[in-house]
Amino acid sequence: MTDTNKEVISVLNDLIEFSKDGEKGFKTSAEDVKNPELKAFFVQRGTGCADAAAELQQHVRSLGGDPETSTSLSGDMHRGWVNLKSMVTGKDEEAVLNEVERGEDHALKAYKEALEKLAKIAPASAAYSLVERQYHGVQRNHDQVKVLRNSARARS
């Protein structure tokens, strides 16, 4: 395996952790809200994160690597904070959406950093194209969550 492949695999494995974090975060958020539309949105986004992780894992395998299969420690801690905050606020929609948006902020940052790294080590690669496409999906998720949060804020 080339050093470039090892570097690309490392970048992709980091994103797999973030995707797994997102999957669990959206699942937890779906459990925390009563609004059926919001619950369905969170379930759908969690499935999207799972699909993204599976796609990244497949690409890592195609490069000869072992794909990450777990969430990150920081993601686990964030979900713990979300659960605690949800208990304190009575699982208020706006509070849950604020935390989901925070999680999406972290995902956006991770994808931007991954694109910057891949631009240096493998700019014309399939990995770069994959990460760039997924980045745009993360951006759409973030924007949707922000709109939902603003709507919840306006209602309260």
N, C-alpha and C positions, 0 to 999 in steps of 0.2 A: 504494500500500500504506500502510495506517495505521501510526502509531507503535506502537500496541498490537500489531498483527500482527507488526511487526519484533521487538518484545520477546518475544512468544510464540515466534516462529521461533528466536530466539537460545536461549531456554530449551530448546526441543525439540532443537535441534542439539547442545547440550551433552549431553543424554540419549542422543542417537544415538551420540555418541562413547563414552559409558559402556556402551551396549548392545553396540557393536562390540568394546570392550575385553573385556566379559564373554564374548562369543562366542569370541574368540581365546583368552582365559584358560581357558575350559572345554575348548576343543579341545586346548590344550597340556597341560592336566591329564589329559585322557583318554589322551594319548600317554605320560604319565609314570607311570601306574599299571598294575599287572598284574591286579588284581582285576576280573573281567569285569562284575560288577554295578556297581561304582564307575565303570568305564570307560563303561558304557552310560548311567549317570546323568549323567556329565559331557557325553557326546555329546548327550543329550536336552536338557540345560540350555543347551548351546551353541546348539542349534537354536532353543530358546525365546528366547534373546537375539537371534538373527538375526531371528526373527519380530517381536520387539518393535521392533528398529531399523527394519525395513521398514514397520511400522505408523506409527512416528513420522515416517519419511521421507515417507510418503504424506500425512500430515497437514500437514507443512511445505509440500508441493507444493500442497495444497488451499488453503493460506493465501497462495499466490503466491510462496513462497520457494524457495531452492535448498537441498535437504537435504545435511547432512554425509554424507560417504561413508567417512571414515577413522576410525582409532582415535586416542586421545589420546597425547601424549608420555608422560604419567605412567603410562598403561596399558602402553605399550611398555616403559618402564623396570621396571614391576612384573613383567611377564612375564620380562624378562631376569633379575631377581632370583630369581624362582621357578625358572627353569631352572638358574641357578647353584646355588641352595640344593638343588634336587633332585639335581643331580650330586654334591654334597658328602654329602648324606644317603642316597644310594643310592635315591632316589625313594621313600622311605618314605611309606606312605599317610598317616600322621598329619601329616607335614610338608607334604605336598601339600594335604591338607584344611585345615591351618592357613592356608596362603597363599590358598586359595580362599575361606575365610571372611573373610580380610582384604579380599580383592577385593569380596566381597559387602557388607562393612561400608562400603566406599567407595561402592558403588552405592546402598545405602540412604540414605546421607548425601546423595548427589546428588539422589535422588528427593525426599527431604524438603525440600531447599533449592528444588527446582523447584516443588514444591507451594506452598511459602511465597511464592515469586515470583509464581506464577500466581494465587494467592489475592488478591494485591494488584492485578494488572493485568487479569486475565480470570477472575474467580471462578466464573462460571456458564457457562463456555465448554466446548465439546467437547474442547479441549486439556486443560483441567483434569480432566475426567472420564477421558480417556485416560490421563493421567499417574497419576491416583489409582488406576485399575485396575491399571496396570503396577506401581505401587508395592507393591500387595498381593502381586503375583507375586514381586517381588524379596524381600519379607519372607518369603514361603513358601520361596523358594530358600535364603535365609540360614538359616532355621530347620532346613531339611533338612540343609544342609551341617554345621551345628553338631551335630545328632544323629549324623551319620555320623562326624564328627571325634571326638566323645565315645566312640562305639563303638570306633573305631580306637585311641584312647587307652587304653580299658579292656582291649583285647586285648594291648597292648604291655607 
